[in-house]
């Protein structure tokens, strides 16, 4: 085919709108060629159809007509089929890409939902633990109010009975009242009657001002691990409850009380016992209250120390076995070991015969490490 004439006939189209834009398009399509061969026409037609190039002037339309005239119908059909195939492939790739994006979004949303549920489930468990403890506190306070009212009524009734007694029976009545008082010491405190009736393992209540510690204390006969992962109703609870060593006797059969509890990150149970690592905190909160099932008691902090759970064949101090120190030798050994391992000692001193409260929780300063607070009964 001969040379193109769109440059020669440019004068004819100068008045036509869009000539400049179409001229630039034609120059780009011709790529510097001056002769329109069949092969070049096929390439240009493919590019025009593929890129959907539009001409706005008569010069551009004439150029497109010459391109089409240079091709056979078979070539035009083949080019259109090729372009249709390319566009279908491109469309399929877009669909696949869109589907893959949808899958990625779904996976991300699923992972996010799982993480959200997991984090909030632990938060829910901690909130449930605190709520359960709060409900037990309410019940204890309500029982305490009822017990005070009942005691007032009993006291009034006893006074009326004593006024009606004859003088000759005063000695016998005084002896009976004393015996009755001694019997009452072995009966649960009024505020604990309902809780103990609901769960016989309930053995008292521990509370420390300035911490979150305000929980029931449990004791399972022969098993110090039972309440490590159970709540007051015996249901599964990762926070567990505070545990009085089953070897301790709250009726007065043993000298010391040892209470264990988890060191939870959320602060529940013994999670805030670590506050006593700071001696200043101890000086501001020296009193620990542990009301046993039968007696209201207060203890004053003597020391805080770091210790560990020892192997059976190790000859070391085991604070968790210091339950009964009936001899001066065993007591002195207990006091000396506390002094050696203590982070600090307070001005409060230990004397032979003192009854102590030992609070123990895990501490990560070493494997099987423990943080221990020792207080004596006042």
C-alpha positions in Angstrom: 0.0 0.0 0.0 1.2 3.5 -0.7 2.2 6.2 1.7 -0.4 7.9 4.0 -1.7 11.3 2.9 -3.1 12.6 6.2 -0.2 15.0 6.5 -0.6 16.2 2.9 -4.4 16.7 3.3 -4.0 18.4 6.7 -5.0 21.7 5.1 -8.4 20.3 4.2 -9.2 19.5 7.8 -7.8 22.5 9.6 -11.2 23.9 10.1 -12.5 20.6 11.6 -12.9 20.4 15.4 -10.6 18.0 17.2 -8.0 17.8 14.3 -5.0 18.4 16.6 -6.0 15.7 19.1 -6.7 13.2 16.4 -3.4 14.1 14.6 -1.5 13.2 17.9 -3.4 9.9 18.2 -2.6 9.0 14.5 1.1 9.9 15.0 1.3 7.7 18.1 -0.4 4.8 16.3 1.8 5.0 13.2 4.9 5.0 15.4 7.0 6.9 12.8 5.9 4.7 9.9 5.0 6.5 6.6 3.8 3.4 4.8 0.6 1.7 6.0 1.2 -2.0 5.5 -1.3 -4.8 6.2 0.6 -5.9 9.3 0.8 -2.3 10.6 -2.9 -1.8 9.9 -3.7 -5.0 11.9 -1.6 -3.7 14.8 -3.2 -0.3 14.7 -6.7 -1.7 14.5 -6.0 -4.1 17.5 -4.7 -1.1 19.5 -7.7 1.1 18.6 -10.2 -1.7 19.6 -8.3 -2.8 22.7 -7.8 0.7 24.1 -11.2 1.9 22.8 -9.5 4.9 21.0 -12.1 7.4 19.6 -11.6 10.0 16.8 -13.4 13.3 16.9 -12.6 14.9 13.5 -13.2 13.9 9.9 -9.5 13.4 9.4 -9.5 10.8 12.3 -12.5 9.0 10.9 -11.0 8.9 7.4 -7.8 7.5 9.0 -9.9 4.8 10.7 -11.6 3.9 7.4 -8.2 3.5 5.7 -7.2 1.1 8.5 -10.3 -1.0 8.1 -10.0 -1.0 4.3 -6.5 -2.3 4.6 -7.8 -5.4 6.4 -9.8 -8.3 5.3 -13.0 -9.3 7.0 -11.3 -12.4 8.3 -8.6 -10.3 9.9 -11.1 -7.9 11.5 -13.0 -10.9 12.9 -9.9 -12.5 14.3 -8.8 -9.3 15.9 -12.2 -8.7 17.5 -12.2 -12.3 18.8 -8.7 -11.9 20.2 -9.7 -8.7 21.9 -12.9 -10.3 23.3 -10.9 -13.2 24.7 -8.4 -10.7 26.3 -11.2 -8.7 27.9 -12.8 -11.9 29.2 -9.5 -13.0 30.7 -9.0 -9.5 32.2 -12.6 -9.6 33.6 -12.0 -13.1 35.1 -8.8 -11.9 36.7 -10.7 -9.0 38.2 -13.3 -11.3 39.5 -10.7 -13.7 41.0 -8.9 -10.8 42.5 -12.1 -9.5 44.0 -13.0 -12.9 45.3 -9.5 -13.3 46.8 -9.8 -9.9 48.5 -13.2 -11.0 49.8 -11.6 -14.2 51.3 -8.7 -12.1 52.8 -11.3 -9.7 54.4 -13.3 -12.7 55.7 -10.3 -14.3 57.2 -9.2 -11.0 58.8 -12.6 -10.4 60.2 -12.8 -14.0 61.5 -9.4 -13.7 63.2 -10.3 -10.3 64.6 -13.6 -11.7 66.0 -11.8 -14.7 67.6 -9.3 -12.3 69.2 -12.0 -10.0 70.4 -14.0 -12.8 71.9 -10.9 -14.3 73.6 -9.8 -11.0 75.1 -13.3 -10.1 76.3 -14.0 -13.6 77.5 -11.1 -13.4 80.0 -12.3 -9.9 81.0 -15.8 -11.4 81.5 -14.4 -14.2 83.7 -12.6 -11.6 85.9 -15.7 -9.5 86.1 -17.7 -12.6 87.0 -15.2 -13.5 89.8 -15.5 -10.0 91.2 -19.3 -10.0 90.9 -19.5 -13.4 92.7 -17.3 -12.0 95.5 -19.4 -8.9 95.7 -22.6 -10.9 96.0 -21.1 -13.0 98.8 -20.1 -9.8 100.6 -23.7 -8.5 100.3 -25.0 -11.8 101.7 -22.4 -11.7 104.5 -23.3 -8.1 105.4 -27.0 -8.9 105.3 -26.5 -12.0 107.5 -24.4 -9.9 109.9 -27.3 -7.3 110.2 -29.7 -10.1 110.9 -27.4 -11.7 113.4 -27.1 -8.3 115.3 -30.8 -8.0 115.4 -31.2 -11.5 116.6 -28.5 -11.0 119.3 -30.2 -7.9 120.5 -33.5 -9.8 120.8 -31.7 -12.7 122.6 -29.9 -10.2 124.9 -33.2 -8.6 125.8 -34.8 -12.0 126.4 -32.0 -13.1 128.6 -32.2 -10.0 130.7 -35.9 -10.5 131.2 -35.3 -14.1 132.3 -32.5 -13.1 134.7 -34.8 -10.5 136.3 -37.4 -13.2 136.9 -34.9 -15.5 138.4 -34.8 -15.8 142.2 -31.7 -14.8 144.1 -30.9 -18.4 145.2 -30.5 -19.4 141.5 -28.1 -16.6 140.6 -24.9 -18.7 141.0 -26.4 -21.5 139.0 -27.6 -19.1 136.3 -24.2 -17.4 136.1 -22.5 -20.8 135.6 -25.0 -21.8 132.9 -24.5 -18.4 131.1 -20.7 -19.0 131.2 -21.1 -22.5 129.8 -23.5 -21.1 127.1 -20.9 -18.5 126.2 -18.2 -21.2 125.8 -20.5 -23.2 123.6 -21.2 -20.1 121.4 -17.5 -19.8 120.7 -17.7 -23.0 118.8 -20.7 -21.9 116.8 -20.3 -20.0 113.5 -20.5 -16.2 113.7 -23.9 -15.0 112.8 -22.7 -13.3 109.6 -21.2 -16.6 108.4 -24.0 -19.0 109.2 -25.7 -18.8 105.8 -22.5 -19.1 103.8 -21.3 -22.0 105.8 -24.6 -23.7 105.5 -24.4 -23.3 101.7 -20.9 -24.6 101.5 -19.3 -26.4 104.5 -15.8 -25.8 103.0 -16.3 -22.0 103.8 -13.9 -21.3 106.7 -13.7 -17.5 106.9 -13.2 -14.2 105.2 -10.0 -12.3 104.4 -9.9 -8.5 103.7 -7.0 -6.0 103.4 -7.6 -2.3 103.1 -5.9 -0.7 100.1 -6.0 -3.8 98.0 -8.7 -5.8 96.1 -8.4 -8.6 98.6 -11.9 -9.0 100.1 -12.8 -12.7 99.5 -14.1 -15.9 101.2 -11.5 -18.4 102.4 -12.1 -22.1 101.7 -10.6 -25.3 103.1 -11.1 -28.7 101.5 -10.3 -31.6 103.9 -7.1 -33.3 102.6 -6.9 -31.2 99.4 -5.2 -27.8 99.0 -5.7 -27.8 95.2 -9.5 -28.2 95.0 -10.4 -24.5 95.0 -7.5 -23.5 92.7 -9.9 -23.4 89.8 -13.3 -23.4 91.3 -15.7 -20.7 92.7 -17.9 -20.8 95.8 -20.5 -22.9 94.0 -17.8 -25.4 92.9 -18.0 -24.3 89.3 -15.0 -23.9 87.1 -13.3 -20.5 87.5 -9.6 -19.9 86.4 -9.3 -17.3 89.3 -10.1 -19.9 92.0 -10.6 -18.8 95.6 -8.4 -18.2 98.6 -7.4 -21.5 100.3 -6.7 -22.1 103.9 -4.2 -25.0 104.3 -6.3 -28.0 105.3 -3.8 -28.8 108.0 -4.8 -25.6 109.9 -7.4 -25.8 112.6 -9.5 -22.7 113.0 -10.9 -23.9 116.3 -7.6 -23.4 118.0 -5.9 -26.7 117.4 -3.0 -25.1 115.4 -0.9 -22.0 116.0 -0.6 -20.5 112.5 -2.9 -20.0 109.6 -1.5 -20.3 106.0 -3.6 -19.0 103.1 -2.8 -19.5 99.4 -4.2 -17.6 96.4 -3.5 -17.0 92.7 -1.4 -14.0 91.7 -3.8 -12.9 88.9 -2.8 -10.1 86.5 -6.3 -8.6 86.7 -5.7 -8.0 90.5 -8.3 -10.5 91.7 -7.5 -13.0 94.5 -3.9 -12.3 95.6 -3.2 -10.2 92.5 -2.6 -7.1 94.7 -0.8 -8.8 97.6 2.4 -7.8 95.8 1.7 -4.2 97.0 3.4 -5.3 100.2 6.7 -5.6 98.4 6.8 -1.8 99.1 7.5 -1.2 102.7 5.8 2.2 102.5 2.6 0.5 101.5 3.0 -1.8 104.4 3.4 1.1 106.9 0.2 2.7 105.5 -1.7 -0.6 105.6 -0.3 -2.7 108.5 -3.5 -4.4 109.4 -4.9 -7.6 107.8 -8.3 -8.9 108.9 -9.0 -12.6 108.8 -12.3 -13.5 110.4 -12.5 -17.3 110.9 -15.8 -19.1 110.9 -15.8 -18.7 114.7 -13.8 -15.6 115.6 -13.1 -12.0 114.3 -9.4 -11.5 114.2 -6.9 -8.8 113.2 -3.2 -9.4 112.3 -0.4 -6.9 112.0 2.3 -7.3 109.3 5.7 -8.4 110.6 7.6 -9.1 107.4 7.4 -9.7 103.6 9.7 -12.1 101.9 10.5 -14.1 98.8 10.7 -17.8 99.0 10.2 -20.9 96.9 8.7 -24.4 96.9 11.6 -26.8 97.7 12.2 -30.3 96.6 11.6 -33.1 99.1 15.3 -33.8 99.6 16.4 -30.2 100.1 17.3 -29.0 103.5 15.7 -25.5 103.4 13.2 -23.5 105.3 9.7 -24.4 104.3 7.4 -21.6 105.5 4.4 -23.5 104.3 5.0 -26.2 106.9 5.2 -23.7 109.8 1.7 -24.5 111.1 2.4 -25.5 114.6 5.5 -24.2 116.6 4.8 -25.7 120.0 8.5 -25.6 121.1 10.8 -22.6 121.5 13.3 -24.3 119.2 10.9 -24.6 116.3 9.7 -21.0 116.9 13.2 -19.6 116.9 14.0 -21.4 113.7 10.8 -20.0 112.1 11.7 -16.4 113.3 15.4 -16.6 112.2 14.5 -17.9 108.7 12.0 -15.2 108.2 14.6 -12.6 109.2 17.1 -14.0 106.7 14.8 -14.2 103.7 12.7 -11.0 104.4 12.6 -8.1 102.0 12.0 -6.1 105.1 10.9 -6.4 108.7 8.5 -4.0 110.4 8.8 -2.7 114.0 6.4 -5.5 115.0 8.3 -8.3 116.8 7.5 -12.0 117.0 7.5 -13.7 120.4 7.2 -17.3 121.4 3.5 -18.2 121.6 2.3 -15.7 118.9 -0.2 -16.9 116.4 0.7 -15.9 112.8 -1.1 -15.4 109.5 0.9 -16.4 106.5 -0.3 -15.3 103.0 1.4 -17.0 100.1 1.2 -16.4 96.3 3.2 -17.2 93.2 6.1 -14.8 92.2 8.0 -15.0 88.9 11.3 -13.9 90.3 12.4 -17.5 89.9 10.9 -20.9 89.0 8.5 -22.0 91.7 9.0 -18.6 93.4 6.7 -17.4 96.1 5.9 -14.0 97.7 4.9 -14.3 101.3 3.5 -11.9 103.9 3.7 -12.8 107.6 1.5 -11.1 110.2 0.9 -11.8 113.9 -2.4 -11.9 115.7 -3.2 -8.8 117.8 
